[in-house]
Amino acid sequence: MERDAKFKIGEIVKHKFLSFRGVIFDVDPTFNNTDEWWLSIPEEMRPKKDQPFYHLLAENDVTEYVAYVSEQNLLIDDSDEPIKHPLIEEIFSGKRGSSYFKLSN
């Protein structure tokens, strides 16, 4: 059963347990990655597949990367700090408040 996503494209979120944050650039209504990827997550942290999963332009203290994270493991990031990911300007037009936005074509 699909349910509505809690977070929206452009929102800045952080991981509940791991020290990274990012901006959402795509949402899958349910898990849409490989079983190999899913099984690589430690069992005690492994999310259910029947929830929204988010594609993030992510960053931590060391690097920037793309992350795929379940809804249950995300929180809104209210730090107001911008995301430094190099792909931000390719996907988003700008930042307004605590969210990034895309200009429609």
Buried (B, 14 or more C-beta within 10 A) or exposed (E): EEEEBBBEBBBBBBBEEEEBBBBBBEBBBBBEEEEEEBEEEEEEEEBEEEBBBBBBBBBBEEEBEEBBBBBEBBEEBEEEEEBEBEEBEEBBEEBEEBBBEEEEE
